[in-house]
Amino acid sequence: MRRILIIGILCLVLLPSATSFEKIESDDLETGQQAEVLDIPDDVKITAREKLSQVRVACFYMTITDGRIFNRSYDDVIDILKGVKTDLVFGAFHHWITCPECCEDIFDAPPECIDPSNLQEQYERCREHGYSFAEFQNATGKIKAEMPDVIICISLPLEFLNPCSRNSITGEILLRNETWEMALDPSKWGIPVTREEFQTWWAKRHGWVREEPYNPKEEMPFYFPDPSNPDFQKLFLSHAKRLIDAGADAIWIDMLFMPSLLLEQLTGDVNHIAVKETFEASSEIVDKIHEYGYSKYGKYIYVGSWGTAANFPYQPPDLDFITGTVHQKEILNMEMDESEWEEKLAFLKEKMPDVAIFVFFDYGYDNSPMEIFSQMLSSREQGEFLRIADEFFERKGITFIYPVHGPDMGPDATILSYGKSRCYDSLAPEFQTYDTIVELAKNRKKPLVSIERPGNYLYVFDKEIVPLKMPVILGDITVIADVQDEDEIQKVEFYVDDELKAIDKTLPYSWLWNEFAIGRYKIRVIAYDNLGGKGGDEIDVIAFNWG
């Protein structure tokens, strides 16, 4: 589907030349010195990914710095996030155009980047959106002070190489002559397509070509990059590093493997050296982000992208999560496509079994899912579809990202948040879906219950003997449940075939099953928290107990 330039990707317009040129202190990872590759201990990775797998509520809030537009303080933003009890904030900052260290740096911009007559306007836009590293760092500090365990995930698109760029760590300014060399050039691998031809095709795909002849080097607002170019990698990673320095816990990279996909389409050969080299380079970006977070902060930074990498016959990248999108036809039909999702999930879980999966409304192109959801459904229908999607993805073990604030509804949107903004806002009178999201999130926040014992073993008089395909119990058995909930647990009930057998109100939650039982039974455990939420687990067993 044709992607177009969404100038309002931050919900309103920020011109593509907004940039910063303040020289800041560089770290030794950006000075040209060869950094030693750091292996992250397996237990650190396992623990971090376990935490990510337990995310039950995720919300889109793009961006946490744009409160001036909506007359919201950071306290207001925090209250909104607390209202849904979110575990993860997706799209908390969207780095796509050159980002200044602070908005005042715009006044030092070279004329090649910003027309001097537009400096004041650019500065005001920067402040309105809070589009600077300093402001993002300020925002994360305030949110983490109130919500220390929340995961803040930012968006860092690969596909937008700004002709006028700035290394976000060293402050080095890169103009068109330098960034053009980072633009993807198929002829580098002997493919009979020049850089100019490929970049012009990309510009046409985005509707940037108004008349021909077209000079892509001088006219493109963004180049499409080559991830295997060392200079581009250094530039791209500088943005990721500065965002981590500012408090990002997770980075979602849009179109991370799109260069490989386009080169495969161009050559017709998934094993072409161009496809392989760009795939490996994109995978290396993931590794380097992981390494930076752990080497500098002892912190595991989550990295995610689309599931595109699963389509290639190479070693999968070390992604922590992948994303998918609700489809347009599902929104219009008010019904999820069960068979299509089953097929996709089976493929993804086979190729990348250990990654968490999140789904949201994609955006940034004509008739995007976000545009259709916001523009073609009534407020009531939007609430109804949120319920449909949430119930469906919960059954599939997928986290549905609630559209609390954002994403962008597209340039053709006529129903605007508060009558002025293309940024979807669930609190806006035009949509009013926040209460529905709060209700759905509350249901997702129900106690998490897991029957720890019995497991798939043979038990003889309460002793675990050998593993089996299902629990087989000879004699008495102690049923043990693990219950997790951020609110205090009120009670835990133990059932056998829907008959209540015991109630436990204190840790550890357990019950000794010591009564007559011969045959096949279903053990069910239900936990209740103090806010009325409940969750449960169940397991089939074969029992032989003469009481």
N, C-alpha and C positions, 0 to 999 in steps of 0.2 A: 504494500500500500504506500502511496506516495507521501513521504514526509515533507512538510513545508516548514519554513522558518516561522516559528511562533515568537514574534517579538515580545509578546506578553507572557512569556513562560514564567515570569515572576509575578504574573497576574495583571500587571500593567506594563507600560513601556519603559525599558531601560535601553538606551541606544547602544549598539554593539561596540562603540569605541570607548566607553567608560572604562578608565584604567587608572592604575596607580604607578607612580614612578619614584617612590621613596625608597632609597637604598637602605636595606636593613641588614642586620648581622646575619651572615651565612653560617650554617653548621657544617661540620666536616664531611657530611654526606653529600654536600653540593659544591665542594671546592675542587673537585677533580681527583681527590684522593680515592684510591680503591678501598671501599669499605669491606670489611670481612663479613661474609655471609653468615648469618646467625640462624641456627636451627632452633625452632621453637619446640620446647619439650612436648612430647605427646600428651602428657597429663594436663598441660595448660590448654592445649587445643581441645581436648576432649571435654574438659570442664566448661570452657567457653561455649562450645557448641551445644552442650547440654542445656546451658542457660538459654541459648537462642531457641532451642527446640521447645522450651517451656513458655515462650511468648504466646499469650492467649489473646491479647488485645493490641492491635497495631492501628495507628491512625495516620492519615495523610494530613500534614500541616505544613504547607508550602507558602510562605516561609515563616519561621518563628521571629524574624526580624522586621516584618512588614507592618507592624502595628500602627504606624502613623497613618497609613492609608485607611485603616478601619477604625481609627480612634480607639485603639486597644493598647493598654499598658502591658508590661510583662506580667504583672499580677493577673490581668485578665486572661492572657494566654495560658498561664499556669492553671488558673481555675478551669478553663476549658479542657485542658489536658487531664487534670485531676477528675473532672466530671465523668470522663469515660474510663478513668483508671487505666490509662494506656501503659503498656510495657515498652512500646517502641514508637518513636515519632519518625515517620518516613517523609523524605523530602524537606527536612528541617531547614536546609539551605540548598540552593540550586546554583552551582558554579558553572556558568556557561559562557558569559562574556568575561573579559579580563577584569579581575576583581582587585580593587585597591586595598591597601592595608587599612587606610581610613579615608573617608570621603574627601577630606581636605587635600589629599595628594593629587586629586584631579586637576587642580590648578597648576601643577607642575608637568602636565602632560605635554609631550612634543606635538607640534602642529600636525605631524604626519598621522597622529592618532585621533586627536580631537580638534576640530575647528576652534581656534581661540575665541571666536564669537559665541560658541555654545558652551563654554566652560561653566558658567553660572547655572545654566539649565541642567547640565549633566550633574553638577554638584547637588542641586536640589532633588533631582531624581534619585541619586545615590542615597541621600539622607532619608527620603521618603520610604524607600524600600529597605533601608538598613543594609545595603549591599556592600559590605566591607568585612574583611576578616576581623577587624577589631570589634565591630558590632555583633558579629556572630559569636565571637568569644565572650562578649558581655552577656549575650542572650543565653548561651549554654551555661554560664556560671550561675545566672539567676535561676534557671530551670533546675539545674542539678542541686542547688541549695535546698529546693523544696521537694524534688523528686530524684533522689540520689541514685536510684536503681534503674531509672529509665534509660533505654538505649536510644541515642540520638543518631539518626541515619541521614546522611546528606546525599545529594545527587551530583554526580560528576560525569557529564556526558563526554564520551571519547570523540564524538563526531564533530565537535565545534573547535577547530583550530583557528584562533583569532589571528588575523594577519598582523595586528599590532598586539603583541603579547608581552607578558612580564613574568619572569621567574618569581614565584610567590615566596621563595625562601631567600634568594640572593638579591632580588630587586632588579636584576638585569633586564634591560629593555630589548625586545626583539622586534624588528620591523619586517616589512614584506620580503625584502631580499633574503632574510634569514629564515623566516617561517615558510616561505614558498619551497625551500629545499626540504622541509619536513612533510610537505603534501605528498600523498600517495602517487607514485609514478610506476605504473605497470611495466614500462619498458626497462625498469631496473632489473627485472628478471627475464628479459628477452621477449616479453609479451608485446606484440605489435600495436600497442596503444600508448600514446605519449601522455606525459603528466598533464599537458594542456587539454588534450582530448578527454581524458578521464575526469578532470576537475570541471570542465565545461559541461559534461554529461551530468555530473552531480549537481551543478548549479541549475541546470534545466529541470532536473527532477524536483528541485525545491522552488521552482518558479522565480529564480533570481535573474534569469536572462530576459531582458526587455527588448533588446535589439541585437542584431549581429552585423559585423563580426564582434565577437565577445572576447575580451582579454581577461581570463580568469585570474591571473596573478594580480592585476590591478583593480578588478571590479568585484571579485567575490567577497561577501561579508564574512565568510568562514571558509577555510579550506578543509578538505577531508584528509585526515592525517595518515601517515604510515607508522604504525606502532613499532615496526622493527627499526625505525630510525633512532639512533641513540640520543640525538638532540631532542627529538620529540618526547621520548621516554623521560628524559631529565626534566623537561618542562612540565609534562603532565604529572609526574610524580611530585614535583614541587607544590602543585596545587593540593594534592592529596595530603602531603606532609603538613602543610600550613593549616589545613582544615582539622587534621588530627591534633596539631598543637593547640588549636582553638577549642577543642572539646568534642570533636566528632568521635563516636564510638563505632560507627559502621559507614561504609561507603558503597553506594550503588552506582555502578558504571554503566551508563546507557550505551548500547551499540559496541560493547567491548570486542566482540568477535565479528562485527559487520565487515571490517576489511577482508578477513579471510573468506567470508561468505560471498562478497562481491567478486573477489579474485577467482573463487571457484566457479561462479557463474560466467565470468569472463573467459576462463580457460576451458571450462567443461571438464576439469580434472581435479578431484578433491585431493589428490596426492601431488599436485604441482608444487614445486619448491616455494613459489610465492605464497601459496595457501599455507603450507607448513610453517614457513618462517614467520609470517604474521600471526599465526595461531600461537606459536611458541612465545612470540614477543608479548602478545596480550596476556598469556598465562604468566609470563615473568612479571608483568605489572602487578598482578594479584600477589605474587610471592613477595615482591619488594614492599608493598604496602603492609603486609603482615610483618615483615622483618622490621620495618621502621617503627611501628607501634610498639613492638616488644623490646627492641633494642634501646629505644629512647625512654619508654615509660613503663616497661614491664607489663604492657597492656596488650591484650589480644584484640585487634581491630577486625571486625567482620567485613568481608568483601562479597558483594553480590552482583549479579547481572541477569540478563535474560538466559533462558535455557539453550540458546543457540549453539553453545559449545558441544552439546550432546550429539549434534548431527555430524560431527567430524570423527574420523577413525584414528584419533590420536589420544594420548593420555589426557583425561579430563583435567581442567584447571582446578586448583585448590580453592574453589569457591565455597563459601559458608552458606549461602542462600541463593536461590534463583527466583525469578519473578515471572508471573504470567499475567494475562489480562482477561477480563470479562469481554466477551465478544459482542459486537453490535447486534447480531441477530438474537442473541439471548436477551438483551435488554428490550428489544422491540417485541419479542414473543413473550416476555415475562416468564421465561422458562429456561433452565440450564440444560445444556446438551450433555446428558449423562454419558453416552457412548463415546463421544469425542474426547471428553475429559478422561475417561477411563483409559482410552488408547494413549493419550499423551502422558498421563501419569505413569502408566506401565513402562513406557519407553524411557522416561526421565529417571524413574527409580532403578531401572536396569543399568543405565549408563552412569548415573550420579546418585547412588543410593543414600549417601550420608548428608545431603544438603536439605536445609529447611526450605519450604516453598511458601511464597507469599503471592497474593493476587490483588490487583487494583484495577481501576479504570485507566487505561492508557490514554494518552493525550498528545497533542503536538502535531496533528495532521487533520486534513479534511475528514469530517464525519467520524471522528475518533469516538471510542466508547464514552469518554467523558462528555463530549459534545452531545451525543445522542441521549445519554442519561439525563443531562441537565436541561436540554432544550426540547426534547420530544416527549418526556414524561411529566405528568403533573406532579405537584408536591406529594400528593397522596400516593401516586404510583411509584415515585422514587422511594418512599418509605417502604412500600410493599416489596419492591424489587430488592432493596437492601436486606429485608428479611429472607427472601428467597435465596439470594446469593450466600448470605451468612450461614444459613442452615445447610445448604448444599456443601460449601467448602469445609464446614466443621465436620461433616460426615466423612469427607475425603482426607481429613488430617491436614488441611491447608489453612493458613491464616489469611483471612480476608481483611484487607486494609481499608478501614472506614474513611470515607471522604469528609473529614471534619472541616478542613480549610484547604481548598485546592483539590485537584490540580486545575490547570487552565482549561477553560471551556472552548477555546478556539476563537479565531478572528471573526468568525461569522455569527458568534453568539449574540442574540438579541435580548434574552432574559439574563440580566446581569445582577450580581450580588449587590444589594443596596442600590440598585439602579445605576451602578457606575463601574463595577469591576468585573473583569472576565474570570477572576479567581472564584471558583465555586466555594461557597461558604454555607455550611449546614445551619448556621444561626440566622442567615439572611432571611427576611420576610418572604422573598421569592421562592425559597426552598423549604425551610423549616423541617429539616430532617435530624437535627441534633438530638432531640428527645428520643427518637427512634434508635439512633446510634448508642445513646446512653443505655437504653433498655437492652439492646443486643449485647453491648459490652458487659453489662451486669450479668447476663446469662453466661457469657464466656468466662466470667470471673468466678463462677461457681467452684466449690472445692474440687480439687483434683485428687481422685481416689484411685489407688492401685492395690489390688490384692497381692500381697507379697508372698503369702503362704496360705494354701498350698500352691506350688508351682507344678510344672510338668515332671513329676517324679512319682516313684513308688514310696509311700509312707507306711511304716510298720510301727504301730504304737507311738506315733508322734515323732518318729525318727526318719529323716530323709535317707533313702537307700540308693536308688539308681534312677537316672533320667528315663522318662517315657514320653510318649506323644501327648498324653493328657494325665492329669492327676489320678492316681489310684490309691485309695486310703484303706488300710487295714487297721481297725481299732480307732482309738481317739485321735483327734487332730486339733492343733491350735491354729485357728484362722487368724492371720495377722494382716492388717490393712495399713498402708502408708497413705496419709492424708495431708495434703498441702493446701493452704489457703492463706491469703494475706489478712483475712479477718479471723477472729477467734472461732474455733470449732465449738459448736454447741453440743452436738452428740453424734455418735456413729452407730448405725443400726446394722445388725447382721441377720440375713434371711436365708432360709433354705426353701427353695421352691415357693417363693412368695409368702412364706410363713415367718413372721418375726420371731427370732430366737433369743436375741440379746441386744442390749444397748450399753455402749461404753462411752464415758464422758471424759476419760483421762488417757494420756499417752502411757505406754503404747496401746494403740487401739487393737484389741484382740478378744477372742472368744474361744473357749474350749468346747468343741463339738464332741460330746461323749454319750450321745443317746443312740438308741437302736436305729440303724439305717442300712439297708441292703438294696443296691441298685444304682441307677444313674440319677444325679441330682444337680441342681443349679444353685451355687452359692452366690448371693448378692450382698454387696455392702453399700450403704447409702450414708453419706456424711452431710450434715447441715451446719451452716455457719450462722453467726449471730445477726446477719443481715437478711436471712431468709433464703440465701442461695443454697443449692444442694447439688451434689454430684455423686456418681456411683461407678461401680465396676462389678463385673460378674464373671464367673468361671464355671464350666461344667466339670463335674468330677464323678468318679465311680467309687462308691463307699461300701465297705463290709464291716459293720460294727454291730455286735450283739448286745451293746449297751451295758 
